[in-house]
Amino acid sequence: KLAGNNELWQQIKDGKSEQEIRDSWQPALSHFKQIRKKYLLYKDFE
C-alpha cells in the first residue's frame, strides 16, 4: 500500500524521480518546520 496523496500518486505516474518528488516537498516542509519551532521544548531539536 502506498502512503501519500493524489499529488504523490500523480508524480509517480508521471515518472518523477525520487529526488524530484522529495524536492517538491521542500516548500511545505520548510513552512512546517518554521511554524513548529515555537512549540519545541528543546531548541536544538530540529
C-alpha distance matrix in Angstrom:
0.0 3.8 6.6 9.9 12.2 13.7 15.8 13.1 11.6 15.3 16.2 13.8 15.2 18.6 18.3 18.8 19.0 17.3 20.7 21.1 17.9 19.0 22.4 21.4 20.3 23.7 25.8 23.6 23.2 26.9 27.7 25.6 27.3 30.7 30.3 29.1 32.1 34.5 32.5 32.1 34.5 34.9 35.6 34.7 31.1 29.3
3.8 0.0 3.8 6.6 9.1 10.8 12.3 9.4 8.5 12.2 12.8 10.7 12.7 15.7 15.5 15.6 15.9 14.1 17.4 17.6 14.2 15.4 18.8 17.6 16.6 20.0 22.1 20.1 19.8 23.5 24.4 22.6 24.4 27.6 27.4 26.6 29.5 32.0 30.3 30.0 32.6 32.9 33.3 32.5 29.0 26.9
6.6 3.8 0.0 3.8 7.0 9.9 11.2 8.6 9.0 12.7 13.0 12.0 14.4 16.9 17.0 16.3 16.6 14.3 17.0 17.1 13.4 14.0 17.3 16.0 14.2 17.6 19.5 17.1 16.7 20.5 21.1 19.1 21.0 24.2 23.8 22.9 26.0 28.3 26.6 26.5 29.2 29.7 30.1 29.5 25.9 23.8
9.9 6.6 3.8 0.0 3.8 7.0 7.9 5.9 7.3 10.5 10.9 10.9 13.3 15.3 15.9 14.8 15.6 13.6 15.8 15.2 11.4 12.3 15.0 13.1 11.5 15.1 16.5 14.1 14.3 18.0 18.4 16.7 19.0 22.0 21.6 21.2 24.3 26.7 25.3 25.5 28.6 29.1 29.1 28.8 25.4 22.9
12.2 9.1 7.0 3.8 0.0 3.8 5.4 5.4 6.5 8.8 10.1 11.1 12.6 14.4 15.9 15.0 16.6 15.4 17.3 15.9 12.3 13.7 15.8 13.1 12.0 15.7 16.3 13.9 15.1 18.7 18.4 17.3 20.1 22.6 22.0 22.1 25.4 27.5 26.4 27.1 30.3 31.1 30.9 30.9 27.7 25.0
13.7 10.8 9.9 7.0 3.8 0.0 3.8 5.5 5.0 6.1 8.6 9.9 10.4 12.1 14.3 13.9 16.3 15.9 17.9 15.9 12.7 15.0 16.6 13.6 13.5 17.2 17.6 15.7 17.5 20.7 20.5 19.9 22.8 25.0 24.5 25.1 28.3 30.4 29.6 30.4 33.7 34.5 34.1 34.0 30.9 28.1
15.8 12.3 11.2 7.9 5.4 3.8 0.0 3.8 5.5 5.1 6.2 8.7 9.9 10.4 12.5 11.4 13.8 13.6 15.0 12.6 9.7 12.2 13.2 10.0 10.5 14.1 14.5 13.2 15.1 18.1 18.1 18.1 20.9 22.9 22.9 23.8 26.7 29.0 28.6 29.3 32.8 33.2 32.4 32.3 29.4 26.3
13.1 9.4 8.6 5.9 5.4 5.5 3.8 0.0 3.8 5.4 5.1 6.3 8.7 9.8 10.8 9.6 11.3 10.5 12.5 10.9 7.5 9.9 11.9 9.5 9.7 13.5 14.8 13.6 14.6 17.9 18.6 18.1 20.4 22.9 23.2 23.6 26.4 29.0 28.3 28.6 31.9 32.0 31.4 30.9 27.9 24.9
11.6 8.5 9.0 7.3 6.5 5.0 5.5 3.8 0.0 3.8 5.5 5.2 6.2 8.6 10.0 10.2 12.4 12.2 14.8 13.2 10.3 13.1 15.2 13.0 13.5 17.2 18.5 17.3 18.4 21.7 22.3 21.7 24.1 26.6 26.8 27.0 29.9 32.4 31.6 31.9 35.1 35.4 34.9 34.3 31.3 28.4
15.3 12.2 12.7 10.5 8.8 6.1 5.1 5.4 3.8 0.0 3.8 5.4 5.0 6.0 8.6 8.9 12.0 12.9 15.0 12.5 10.3 13.8 15.0 12.4 13.9 17.4 18.3 17.6 19.2 22.2 22.7 22.7 25.2 27.4 27.7 28.4 31.2 33.7 33.3 33.7 37.1 37.3 36.5 36.0 33.1 30.0
16.2 12.8 13.0 10.9 10.1 8.6 6.2 5.1 5.5 3.8 0.0 3.8 5.5 5.0 6.4 5.4 8.4 9.5 11.3 8.8 6.9 10.6 11.7 9.6 11.6 14.9 16.3 16.2 17.4 20.2 21.2 21.5 23.5 25.8 26.6 27.3 29.7 32.5 32.2 32.3 35.7 35.6 34.6 33.8 31.1 27.9
13.8 10.7 12.0 10.9 11.1 9.9 8.7 6.3 5.2 5.4 3.8 0.0 3.8 5.3 5.2 5.7 7.8 8.7 11.6 10.1 8.3 11.6 13.6 12.3 13.8 17.1 19.0 18.7 19.4 22.4 23.7 23.5 25.3 28.0 28.7 29.0 31.4 34.3 33.8 33.6 36.8 36.5 35.8 34.8 31.9 28.9
15.2 12.7 14.4 13.3 12.6 10.4 9.9 8.7 6.2 5.0 5.5 3.8 0.0 3.8 5.4 7.6 10.5 12.2 14.9 13.0 11.6 15.2 16.7 15.0 16.9 20.2 21.7 21.4 22.5 25.5 26.5 26.5 28.6 31.0 31.6 32.1 34.6 37.4 36.9 36.9 40.2 40.1 39.3 38.4 35.5 32.5
18.6 15.7 16.9 15.3 14.4 12.1 10.4 9.8 8.6 6.0 5.0 5.3 3.8 0.0 3.8 5.7 9.2 11.8 13.6 11.1 10.7 14.5 15.2 13.6 16.2 19.1 20.4 20.8 22.1 24.6 25.8 26.3 28.3 30.4 31.3 32.2 34.5 37.3 37.2 37.2 40.6 40.3 39.2 38.3 35.7 32.4
18.3 15.5 17.0 15.9 15.9 14.3 12.5 10.8 10.0 8.6 6.4 5.2 5.4 3.8 0.0 3.8 6.4 9.3 11.5 9.8 9.9 13.4 14.4 13.8 16.3 18.9 20.9 21.5 22.2 24.7 26.3 26.8 28.3 30.6 31.9 32.4 34.5 37.6 37.4 37.0 40.3 39.7 38.6 37.3 34.8 31.6
18.8 15.6 16.3 14.8 15.0 13.9 11.4 9.6 10.2 8.9 5.4 5.7 7.6 5.7 3.8 0.0 3.8 6.6 8.1 6.0 6.5 9.9 10.7 10.3 12.9 15.3 17.4 18.3 18.9 21.2 23.0 23.6 24.9 27.2 28.7 29.2 31.1 34.3 34.3 33.9 37.2 36.5 35.2 33.9 31.5 28.3
19.0 15.9 16.6 15.6 16.6 16.3 13.8 11.3 12.4 12.0 8.4 7.8 10.5 9.2 6.4 3.8 0.0 3.8 5.3 5.1 6.3 8.6 9.8 10.8 12.9 14.9 17.6 18.6 18.5 20.6 23.0 23.4 24.2 26.7 28.5 28.7 30.3 33.6 33.6 32.8 35.9 34.9 33.6 32.0 29.7 26.6
17.3 14.1 14.3 13.6 15.4 15.9 13.6 10.5 12.2 12.9 9.5 8.7 12.2 11.8 9.3 6.6 3.8 0.0 3.8 5.5 5.2 6.2 8.5 10.0 11.1 13.0 16.2 16.8 16.0 18.4 21.0 20.9 21.4 24.3 26.0 25.8 27.4 30.8 30.6 29.6 32.6 31.5 30.5 28.7 26.3 23.3
20.7 17.4 17.0 15.8 17.3 17.9 15.0 12.5 14.8 15.0 11.3 11.6 14.9 13.6 11.5 8.1 5.3 3.8 0.0 3.8 5.4 5.0 6.0 8.5 10.0 10.9 14.2 15.6 14.7 16.4 19.3 19.7 19.9 22.4 24.6 24.7 25.8 29.4 29.5 28.5 31.5 30.2 28.8 27.0 25.0 21.8
21.1 17.6 17.1 15.2 15.9 15.9 12.6 10.9 13.2 12.5 8.8 10.1 13.0 11.1 9.8 6.0 5.1 5.5 3.8 0.0 3.8 5.5 5.1 6.2 9.0 10.3 12.8 14.4 14.5 16.2 18.5 19.4 20.2 22.3 24.3 24.9 26.3 29.7 30.0 29.4 32.7 31.7 30.1 28.8 26.7 23.3
17.9 14.2 13.4 11.4 12.3 12.7 9.7 7.5 10.3 10.3 6.9 8.3 11.6 10.7 9.9 6.5 6.3 5.2 5.4 3.8 0.0 3.8 5.4 5.1 6.8 9.3 11.9 12.4 12.5 15.0 17.0 17.3 18.5 20.9 22.4 22.8 24.7 27.9 27.9 27.4 30.7 30.1 28.8 27.7 25.3 21.9
19.0 15.4 14.0 12.3 13.7 15.0 12.2 9.9 13.1 13.8 10.6 11.6 15.2 14.5 13.4 9.9 8.6 6.2 5.0 5.5 3.8 0.0 3.8 5.4 5.3 6.9 10.3 10.9 10.0 12.3 14.8 15.0 15.5 18.2 20.0 20.1 21.6 25.0 25.0 24.3 27.5 26.6 25.3 24.0 21.7 18.3
22.4 18.8 17.3 15.0 15.8 16.6 13.2 11.9 15.2 15.0 11.7 13.6 16.7 15.2 14.4 10.7 9.8 8.5 6.0 5.1 5.4 3.8 0.0 3.8 5.4 5.4 8.3 10.2 9.9 11.2 13.8 14.9 15.4 17.4 19.6 20.3 21.5 24.8 25.4 24.9 28.2 27.2 25.5 24.3 22.4 18.8
21.4 17.6 16.0 13.1 13.1 13.6 10.0 9.5 13.0 12.4 9.6 12.3 15.0 13.6 13.8 10.3 10.8 10.0 8.5 6.2 5.1 5.4 3.8 0.0 3.8 5.6 7.1 8.4 9.4 11.2 12.9 14.0 15.5 17.2 18.8 19.9 21.7 24.7 25.2 25.2 28.7 28.2 26.6 25.9 23.8 20.2
20.3 16.6 14.2 11.5 12.0 13.5 10.5 9.7 13.5 13.9 11.6 13.8 16.9 16.2 16.3 12.9 12.9 11.1 10.0 9.0 6.8 5.3 5.4 3.8 0.0 3.8 5.9 5.8 6.0 8.6 10.3 10.7 12.2 14.4 15.7 16.5 18.4 21.4 21.7 21.6 25.2 24.8 23.4 22.9 20.5 17.0
23.7 20.0 17.6 15.1 15.7 17.2 14.1 13.5 17.2 17.4 14.9 17.1 20.2 19.1 18.9 15.3 14.9 13.0 10.9 10.3 9.3 6.9 5.4 5.6 3.8 0.0 3.8 5.5 5.0 5.9 8.5 9.7 10.3 12.1 14.2 15.2 16.4 19.6 20.4 20.1 23.7 23.0 21.1 20.5 18.7 14.9
25.8 22.1 19.5 16.5 16.3 17.6 14.5 14.8 18.5 18.3 16.3 19.0 21.7 20.4 20.9 17.4 17.6 16.2 14.2 12.8 11.9 10.3 8.3 7.1 5.9 3.8 0.0 3.8 5.5 5.3 6.3 8.7 10.1 10.7 12.6 14.5 15.8 18.5 19.7 20.1 23.8 23.5 21.5 21.5 19.9 16.2
23.6 20.1 17.1 14.1 13.9 15.7 13.2 13.6 17.3 17.6 16.2 18.7 21.4 20.8 21.5 18.3 18.6 16.8 15.6 14.4 12.4 10.9 10.2 8.4 5.8 5.5 3.8 0.0 3.8 5.5 5.1 6.1 8.7 9.9 10.7 12.3 14.4 16.9 17.6 18.3 22.0 22.2 20.7 21.0 18.9 15.4
23.2 19.8 16.7 14.3 15.1 17.5 15.1 14.6 18.4 19.2 17.4 19.4 22.5 22.1 22.2 18.9 18.5 16.0 14.7 14.5 12.5 10.0 9.9 9.4 6.0 5.0 5.5 3.8 0.0 3.8 5.4 5.1 6.2 8.6 10.0 10.6 12.4 15.4 15.8 15.8 19.4 19.3 17.8 17.7 15.5 12.0
26.9 23.5 20.5 18.0 18.7 20.7 18.1 17.9 21.7 22.2 20.2 22.4 25.5 24.6 24.7 21.2 20.6 18.4 16.4 16.2 15.0 12.3 11.2 11.2 8.6 5.9 5.3 5.5 3.8 0.0 3.8 5.4 5.1 6.2 8.7 10.0 10.8 13.9 15.2 15.2 18.8 18.4 16.2 16.3 14.8 11.2
27.7 24.4 21.1 18.4 18.4 20.5 18.1 18.6 22.3 22.7 21.2 23.7 26.5 25.8 26.3 23.0 23.0 21.0 19.3 18.5 17.0 14.8 13.8 12.9 10.3 8.5 6.3 5.1 5.4 3.8 0.0 3.8 5.5 5.2 6.4 8.7 10.2 12.5 13.9 14.9 18.6 18.9 16.9 17.9 16.3 13.0
25.6 22.6 19.1 16.7 17.3 19.9 18.1 18.1 21.7 22.7 21.5 23.5 26.5 26.3 26.8 23.6 23.4 20.9 19.7 19.4 17.3 15.0 14.9 14.0 10.7 9.7 8.7 6.1 5.1 5.4 3.8 0.0 3.8 5.4 5.2 6.2 8.7 11.1 11.4 12.3 16.1 16.7 15.4 16.4 14.2 11.2
27.3 24.4 21.0 19.0 20.1 22.8 20.9 20.4 24.1 25.2 23.5 25.3 28.6 28.3 28.3 24.9 24.2 21.4 19.9 20.2 18.5 15.5 15.4 15.5 12.2 10.3 10.1 8.7 6.2 5.1 5.5 3.8 0.0 3.8 5.5 5.2 6.2 9.5 10.2 10.1 13.8 13.7 12.0 12.8 10.9 7.7
30.7 27.6 24.2 22.0 22.6 25.0 22.9 22.9 26.6 27.4 25.8 28.0 31.0 30.4 30.6 27.2 26.7 24.3 22.4 22.3 20.9 18.2 17.4 17.2 14.4 12.1 10.7 9.9 8.6 6.2 5.2 5.4 3.8 0.0 3.8 5.6 5.5 8.0 10.0 10.7 14.3 14.4 12.1 13.6 12.6 9.8
30.3 27.4 23.8 21.6 22.0 24.5 22.9 23.2 26.8 27.7 26.6 28.7 31.6 31.3 31.9 28.7 28.5 26.0 24.6 24.3 22.4 20.0 19.6 18.8 15.7 14.2 12.6 10.7 10.0 8.7 6.4 5.2 5.5 3.8 0.0 3.8 5.6 6.6 8.0 9.9 13.5 14.6 13.1 15.2 13.9 11.6
29.1 26.6 22.9 21.2 22.1 25.1 23.8 23.6 27.0 28.4 27.3 29.0 32.1 32.2 32.4 29.2 28.7 25.8 24.7 24.9 22.8 20.1 20.3 19.9 16.5 15.2 14.5 12.3 10.6 10.0 8.7 6.2 5.2 5.6 3.8 0.0 3.8 5.5 5.3 6.6 10.3 11.5 10.7 12.7 10.9 9.2
32.1 29.5 26.0 24.3 25.4 28.3 26.7 26.4 29.9 31.2 29.7 31.4 34.6 34.5 34.5 31.1 30.3 27.4 25.8 26.3 24.7 21.6 21.5 21.7 18.4 16.4 15.8 14.4 12.4 10.8 10.2 8.7 6.2 5.5 5.6 3.8 0.0 3.8 5.4 5.5 8.9 9.3 7.6 10.0 9.1 7.8
34.5 32.0 28.3 26.7 27.5 30.4 29.0 29.0 32.4 33.7 32.5 34.3 37.4 37.3 37.6 34.3 33.6 30.8 29.4 29.7 27.9 25.0 24.8 24.7 21.4 19.6 18.5 16.9 15.4 13.9 12.5 11.1 9.5 8.0 6.6 5.5 3.8 0.0 3.8 5.8 8.4 10.0 8.8 12.1 11.7 11.2
32.5 30.3 26.6 25.3 26.4 29.6 28.6 28.3 31.6 33.3 32.2 33.8 36.9 37.2 37.4 34.3 33.6 30.6 29.5 30.0 27.9 25.0 25.4 25.2 21.7 20.4 19.7 17.6 15.8 15.2 13.9 11.4 10.2 10.0 8.0 5.3 5.4 3.8 0.0 3.8 6.4 9.0 9.3 12.3 11.0 11.1
32.1 30.0 26.5 25.5 27.1 30.4 29.3 28.6 31.9 33.7 32.3 33.6 36.9 37.2 37.0 33.9 32.8 29.6 28.5 29.4 27.4 24.3 24.9 25.2 21.6 20.1 20.1 18.3 15.8 15.2 14.9 12.3 10.1 10.7 9.9 6.6 5.5 5.8 3.8 0.0 3.8 5.5 6.3 8.9 7.4 8.3
34.5 32.6 29.2 28.6 30.3 33.7 32.8 31.9 35.1 37.1 35.7 36.8 40.2 40.6 40.3 37.2 35.9 32.6 31.5 32.7 30.7 27.5 28.2 28.7 25.2 23.7 23.8 22.0 19.4 18.8 18.6 16.1 13.8 14.3 13.5 10.3 8.9 8.4 6.4 3.8 0.0 3.8 6.4 9.0 8.2 10.5
34.9 32.9 29.7 29.1 31.1 34.5 33.2 32.0 35.4 37.3 35.6 36.5 40.1 40.3 39.7 36.5 34.9 31.5 30.2 31.7 30.1 26.6 27.2 28.2 24.8 23.0 23.5 22.2 19.3 18.4 18.9 16.7 13.7 14.4 14.6 11.5 9.3 10.0 9.0 5.5 3.8 0.0 3.8 5.5 5.6 8.6
35.6 33.3 30.1 29.1 30.9 34.1 32.4 31.4 34.9 36.5 34.6 35.8 39.3 39.2 38.6 35.2 33.6 30.5 28.8 30.1 28.8 25.3 25.5 26.6 23.4 21.1 21.5 20.7 17.8 16.2 16.9 15.4 12.0 12.1 13.1 10.7 7.6 8.8 9.3 6.3 6.4 3.8 0.0 3.8 5.4 7.2
34.7 32.5 29.5 28.8 30.9 34.0 32.3 30.9 34.3 36.0 33.8 34.8 38.4 38.3 37.3 33.9 32.0 28.7 27.0 28.8 27.7 24.0 24.3 25.9 22.9 20.5 21.5 21.0 17.7 16.3 17.9 16.4 12.8 13.6 15.2 12.7 10.0 12.1 12.3 8.9 9.0 5.5 3.8 0.0 3.8 6.0
31.1 29.0 25.9 25.4 27.7 30.9 29.4 27.9 31.3 33.1 31.1 31.9 35.5 35.7 34.8 31.5 29.7 26.3 25.0 26.7 25.3 21.7 22.4 23.8 20.5 18.7 19.9 18.9 15.5 14.8 16.3 14.2 10.9 12.6 13.9 10.9 9.1 11.7 11.0 7.4 8.2 5.6 5.4 3.8 0.0 3.8
29.3 26.9 23.8 22.9 25.0 28.1 26.3 24.9 28.4 30.0 27.9 28.9 32.5 32.4 31.6 28.3 26.6 23.3 21.8 23.3 21.9 18.3 18.8 20.2 17.0 14.9 16.2 15.4 12.0 11.2 13.0 11.2 7.7 9.8 11.6 9.2 7.8 11.2 11.1 8.3 10.5 8.6 7.2 6.0 3.8 0.0
